[in-house]
Amino acid sequence: MNVSVFAVLLGFGLIALQSGFTPVKEKRADAYWRLDSDDSADALNGFQYLPVTGDPDEVSCDTGDDIPCVIAVPDNVTTQQDLDDYLEENYDTVGELTGDAYSTKIEP
């Protein structure tokens, strides 16, 4: 076999091998916060949330408007000020936040 043909085949083999694997995305560790209000105007205010300790699936929420009940944020959001900054940087509307919420108040 010609050396140049072998080199070309080896090159294509390496390209195929590299493209066959995608890097695993690092899973984000989450911190959970519960909205301590039934007013949609408070949903984007980090000072209206309380940290969830324990399983976020076991948080009880009042049924009401379609607003967040529990939200998941990066685990470096540890204070209400951090949460307020995070919400301001990442959400323009309550609807966007509700769409990303771990659970909402409208759920039974």
N, C-alpha and C positions, 0 to 999 in steps of 0.2 A: 504494500500500500504506500502510496506517495506520502511523504511527510507533510506536505502542505494540505492534502486532503484530510489527513488524520488531525492536523491542527484545527482545521475548520470544523470538523465533526466534534472534536473535543470542545471547541468554543461554543457551538450550538448546544451541546449537552449541558455545559455549565449554565448557559442562559436559561435553558428549560428547567434545570434543577433549581436555580435561584427563584424563578418566577412561580414555581410550584409551592413555595412556602411563604406565608405571610407572617409577619411578627405578631405575637400575641399582645393585644392591648392590655396594659396594666389596669386591673379592676380598681376602681376608685372606692376607697373606704368612705362610708357615709356617716354623717351625723343627722339626727332627726329632730325636728322642731314641730311643736303643735301650736296652731293659731289659737290664742286665748281670747277670741272675739268672734261675734257673729256678723260683724259689719265688713262688707267687702272693701270699704275704704281703708281698713286696717291691714289688709292682706300683704301689702308691699312694705309694711313698717316692721322692721326686725324687732322692735321693742314690744310688739304685740304677740310675740311667740315665747313659748317656754320650751326648754330642752326636754327631749324624751329620754328617759332612762329606762332601759329594758326593751322589750320587743315592740316595735312600732305597730305591729298587727294587733296588739292588745289595747291600743289607745282608743278610748271611746270618744266619739265626736257627736256634738249636737247635730241633728238633722236640720237642714235649712237651705240657704242659697248655695249655688254651685261655686263655692270658694274652697281654697285649700283647708284641709284639716291638719294633715301631717305633710311636711316637705322634707326631702332628702337633699342635703348639701354636702360639700366636701368636709371631711372630718377636721380640717384646720379652722372651720368656722365654729368657734367655741364660746363666743359671747354674743349678746344681743347686738352690740355695736358691729361685730364682725358680720352677723347675719344681715343687719340693715345695709351695710356696705355691699355685701354679696347680692342682695336683692336689687339694690340700685344699679349695680353694674351689669346684671344679667337679665333683668325683666323690665319691660316698658309698661305692661298691662297686667291686670289681675288675671285676665284670660290666659295669657301665656304661662303664668305661674300655676294656675289651676290645671292647665294641660300637662304640666310636668310634675304635679303633686303626687306624693306617695298615696294619699287618700284625700277625698273631698268630703265636705259636709253634706252633699246631696246624696251620698251613698247610704243605703239603708243600714 
